[in-house]
Amino acid sequence: MIGRLFRKLSIGTANDAFVEDVKAALADGILTHEERDWICDQFEKRGADERWLKVAPELWLSAVRGALRGHMTAEQAKESLAEIHRYLRLTNQQAAEGDALLNDALSREARRNRIQLIREGKVPPPVISNVPIRLSERPIVAVPGVALEERVVRREYVGGSRGTSIRVMKGVSFRVGGSRGHSVPIHDIVDLAQGTFIVTTKRVVFSGNVAGWSDSLKNIVGIEPLKDGIRYTVSNRQKPRMVRFSGSEGIEEVAAAFEFVLNNFDEE
């Protein structure tokens, strides 16, 4: 794709050749002093001029992709690419596409790092104002969510039959085999309350606007991730607990917190 873009730009034969040299030098997202000297030498040898900078945005995008494909972390790539950004004399508008790609990688890396810290119990405790925290416990995560519950939302009659009508004489008939049917409950998952789902080293707490609960870790006997939330079973409760989160980040944090506390703090 980048090669086709280069060929479409009419910047002169000397500049075309020089652009290929620059592209090769920046392909890994690193610009060393030796490469800068070599590029400067090629610029003079090929008789190029400043028109080659017309393709600087495409060169920048290629360099960003190369850096992210390498063995550097996104943060290391950002530091390495800063020198290339200056070298190409990019404006914010020219660098926008490459910057978006880099920022997305930085965001995903920061997310992965946070999840790993939660798994290791190394994140700072979240600030919690509406739930009393015991001296013997430490909050791990606090994530906004919606408590759910399976309830009977309506009832329907099924199995009823009018039977068969049998004529015994003119104007007289009997209906046989009829049944009234029976009522069956229709269940559905409904929103119970909006609030905050909290995992500590001792408990799982939901603090909601109209409902809430607190379960000891030792009573949790099963955990199941859902598409947009989590469901867990408590030994002293018939119905499972269910919470829906607004995005995948909440699910990842809660799952990582459960992994940490159940492996380290499953006893009172």
VMD Tcl script that draws the C-alpha trace (Angstrom):
set ca {
  {0.00 0.00 0.00}
  {2.75 2.45 0.96}
  {4.69 1.58 -2.19}
  {1.65 2.35 -4.36}
  {1.22 5.70 -2.64}
  {4.83 6.57 -3.35}
  {4.48 5.73 -7.03}
  {1.39 7.91 -7.34}
  {3.26 10.98 -6.12}
  {5.17 12.88 -8.78}
  {8.14 14.27 -6.90}
  {10.89 13.64 -9.42}
  {13.15 10.68 -10.14}
  {15.88 11.75 -7.71}
  {13.39 12.26 -4.94}
  {11.66 8.94 -5.71}
  {14.96 7.09 -5.24}
  {15.76 9.04 -2.09}
  {12.33 8.28 -0.61}
  {13.01 4.57 -1.03}
  {16.26 5.03 0.90}
  {14.48 6.85 3.72}
  {11.70 4.27 3.76}
  {14.24 1.47 4.17}
  {16.03 3.29 6.97}
  {12.83 3.96 8.92}
  {11.17 0.59 8.31}
  {11.97 -0.67 11.83}
  {10.84 2.53 13.56}
  {14.38 3.40 14.61}
  {16.56 6.24 13.34}
  {20.17 5.94 14.52}
  {22.91 8.53 14.10}
  {24.54 6.29 11.52}
  {21.30 6.09 9.54}
  {20.89 9.86 9.65}
  {24.40 10.31 8.24}
  {23.71 7.68 5.56}
  {20.40 9.37 4.59}
  {22.15 12.73 4.36}
  {24.78 11.16 2.13}
  {22.12 9.62 -0.12}
  {20.30 12.95 -0.31}
  {23.39 14.57 -1.80}
  {24.38 11.64 -4.01}
  {20.94 11.34 -5.59}
  {20.49 15.08 -6.08}
  {17.21 15.14 -4.20}
  {15.49 18.27 -2.92}
  {12.94 19.19 -0.25}
  {10.01 17.94 -2.34}
  {10.54 14.45 -0.91}
  {8.86 15.69 2.30}
  {5.53 15.50 0.49}
  {5.48 11.80 1.38}
  {6.49 12.36 5.02}
  {3.04 11.32 6.38}
  {3.26 7.97 4.56}
  {6.83 7.48 5.79}
  {5.69 8.23 9.33}
  {2.87 5.69 9.16}
  {5.26 3.09 7.77}
  {7.74 3.78 10.59}
  {5.02 3.47 13.25}
  {3.87 0.14 11.84}
  {7.45 -1.10 11.69}
  {8.12 -0.11 15.29}
  {4.99 -1.85 16.55}
  {5.81 -5.01 14.61}
  {9.23 -5.22 16.27}
  {10.28 -6.39 19.70}
  {9.79 -3.03 21.39}
  {6.99 -2.27 23.79}
  {4.58 0.45 22.69}
  {6.19 2.85 25.17}
  {9.67 2.09 23.80}
  {8.32 2.54 20.28}
  {6.96 5.96 21.24}
  {10.39 7.09 22.44}
  {12.12 5.73 19.35}
  {9.58 7.28 16.97}
  {9.88 10.73 18.54}
  {13.18 11.24 16.73}
  {11.64 10.20 13.41}
  {8.69 12.54 14.00}
  {11.09 15.48 14.35}
  {13.20 14.37 11.42}
  {10.21 14.28 9.06}
  {9.08 17.77 10.18}
  {5.53 16.59 10.60}
  {2.60 18.80 11.51}
  {-0.09 17.41 13.80}
  {-2.39 16.97 10.82}
  {0.24 15.12 8.78}
  {1.03 12.78 11.67}
  {-2.59 12.10 12.64}
  {-2.96 8.60 11.14}
  {0.32 7.31 12.50}
  {-0.29 8.98 15.87}
  {-3.71 7.29 16.16}
  {-2.12 3.90 15.51}
  {0.58 4.54 18.12}
  {-1.84 5.88 20.73}
  {-4.08 2.86 20.31}
  {-1.12 0.56 20.90}
  {-0.11 2.56 23.99}
  {-3.64 2.33 25.36}
  {-3.83 -1.42 24.84}
  {-0.41 -1.90 26.43}
  {-1.37 0.19 29.46}
  {-4.52 -1.89 29.79}
  {-2.58 -5.16 29.70}
  {-0.14 -3.85 32.28}
  {-2.94 -2.82 34.64}
  {-4.65 -6.21 34.37}
  {-1.36 -7.94 35.14}
  {-0.84 -5.71 38.20}
  {-4.34 -6.59 39.42}
  {-3.54 -10.30 39.04}
  {-0.46 -9.73 41.18}
  {-2.27 -7.57 43.73}
  {0.00 -4.60 43.05}
  {-2.55 -1.95 42.07}
  {-3.26 0.94 44.48}
  {-6.53 0.33 46.37}
  {-9.50 2.15 44.79}
  {-11.11 4.97 46.76}
  {-14.44 3.72 48.15}
  {-16.71 6.11 50.02}
  {-20.05 4.34 50.27}
  {-19.00 0.95 51.67}
  {-17.36 0.48 55.10}
  {-14.05 -1.32 54.63}
  {-12.83 -3.50 57.47}
  {-9.37 -3.12 58.94}
  {-8.57 -6.71 57.96}
  {-9.35 -6.30 54.25}
  {-8.03 -4.36 51.27}
  {-10.09 -3.32 48.22}
  {-8.66 -4.57 44.93}
  {-11.04 -3.14 42.29}
  {-14.25 -1.12 42.20}
  {-16.10 -1.23 38.87}
  {-19.41 0.43 37.89}
  {-22.06 -2.12 37.00}
  {-25.69 -3.17 37.00}
  {-26.93 -5.96 39.28}
  {-29.15 -8.49 37.47}
  {-31.59 -11.12 38.64}
  {-33.65 -13.84 37.02}
  {-37.33 -13.25 37.76}
  {-40.78 -14.34 36.62}
  {-41.88 -11.56 34.28}
  {-45.25 -13.04 33.26}
  {-47.31 -16.24 33.15}
  {-48.79 -18.00 30.15}
  {-51.39 -20.76 29.82}
  {-50.38 -23.78 27.77}
  {-51.80 -27.22 27.01}
  {-55.48 -26.24 26.87}
  {-57.83 -27.97 24.41}
  {-61.46 -27.50 23.44}
  {-61.86 -31.26 22.85}
  {-64.13 -32.88 20.24}
  {-67.85 -32.26 19.70}
  {-69.99 -35.42 19.16}
  {-73.56 -35.10 17.85}
  {-75.98 -37.61 19.38}
  {-79.25 -36.34 17.85}
  {-80.61 -33.32 16.07}
  {-79.81 -30.24 18.13}
  {-77.95 -32.24 20.83}
  {-74.15 -32.77 21.05}
  {-71.51 -33.44 23.69}
  {-67.97 -32.09 23.87}
  {-65.43 -34.58 25.18}
  {-61.65 -34.57 25.74}
  {-61.35 -30.89 26.63}
  {-58.81 -29.57 29.16}
  {-58.28 -26.21 30.85}
  {-54.47 -26.13 30.44}
  {-52.10 -24.83 33.08}
  {-50.15 -21.71 33.91}
  {-46.37 -21.67 33.33}
  {-43.97 -18.93 34.50}
  {-41.89 -17.04 31.92}
  {-38.46 -16.09 33.28}
  {-36.15 -13.32 32.14}
  {-33.06 -11.48 33.34}
  {-33.99 -8.03 34.64}
  {-32.02 -5.07 35.96}
  {-32.06 -4.96 39.74}
  {-29.91 -1.94 40.64}
  {-27.14 0.33 39.38}
  {-24.06 0.66 41.50}
  {-20.46 -0.41 42.10}
  {-19.07 -3.94 42.13}
  {-16.21 -4.23 44.62}
  {-13.75 -7.08 45.13}
  {-11.69 -7.02 48.33}
  {-9.32 -9.50 49.92}
  {-12.23 -10.75 52.06}
  {-15.51 -10.07 50.29}
  {-17.40 -9.36 47.11}
  {-19.68 -6.37 47.52}
  {-22.28 -4.73 45.32}
  {-23.35 -1.28 46.48}
  {-26.39 -0.21 44.46}
  {-28.93 2.58 44.40}
  {-31.84 0.32 45.42}
  {-30.21 -3.01 46.29}
  {-26.88 -4.45 47.36}
  {-25.10 -7.41 48.90}
  {-21.92 -8.60 50.54}
  {-20.58 -12.15 50.12}
  {-17.59 -13.69 51.83}
  {-14.99 -15.16 49.50}
  {-15.15 -18.50 51.33}
  {-18.83 -18.85 50.29}
  {-18.16 -18.46 46.55}
  {-18.33 -21.87 44.89}
  {-18.35 -21.02 41.20}
  {-17.60 -18.12 38.85}
  {-18.70 -17.83 35.23}
  {-17.78 -15.00 32.85}
  {-20.65 -13.71 30.72}
  {-20.56 -11.85 27.41}
  {-20.87 -8.49 29.14}
  {-20.50 -9.32 32.81}
  {-20.00 -12.02 35.41}
  {-22.08 -14.56 37.31}
  {-21.01 -16.31 40.48}
  {-22.61 -18.85 42.80}
  {-22.73 -18.51 46.58}
  {-23.08 -21.57 48.82}
  {-25.68 -19.98 51.11}
  {-27.88 -18.57 48.33}
  {-30.10 -20.37 45.82}
  {-29.93 -17.83 42.97}
  {-26.58 -16.86 41.43}
  {-25.30 -13.29 41.61}
  {-25.08 -11.51 38.25}
  {-23.58 -8.16 37.29}
  {-23.35 -6.49 33.90}
  {-20.52 -4.06 33.11}
  {-20.48 -1.33 30.49}
  {-17.44 -2.63 28.63}
  {-14.79 -5.34 28.43}
  {-12.46 -3.39 30.72}
  {-14.72 -3.95 33.72}
  {-14.98 -7.68 33.03}
  {-11.20 -7.99 32.69}
  {-10.54 -6.13 35.95}
  {-13.07 -8.15 37.93}
  {-11.80 -11.46 36.51}
  {-8.21 -10.51 37.36}
  {-9.24 -9.46 40.87}
  {-11.06 -12.75 41.45}
  {-7.97 -14.61 40.24}
  {-5.79 -12.78 42.76}
  {-8.01 -12.94 45.83}
  {-9.20 -16.53 45.40}
  {-5.59 -17.68 45.08}
  {-4.38 -15.68 48.08}
  {-7.22 -14.66 50.39}
  {-9.86 -17.41 50.28}
  {-9.92 -17.93 54.03}
  {-11.35 -15.65 56.73}
}
mol new
graphics top color blue
foreach p $ca { graphics top sphere $p radius 0.5 }
foreach p [lrange $ca 0 end-1] q [lrange $ca 1 end] { graphics top cylinder $p $q radius 0.2 }
display resetview
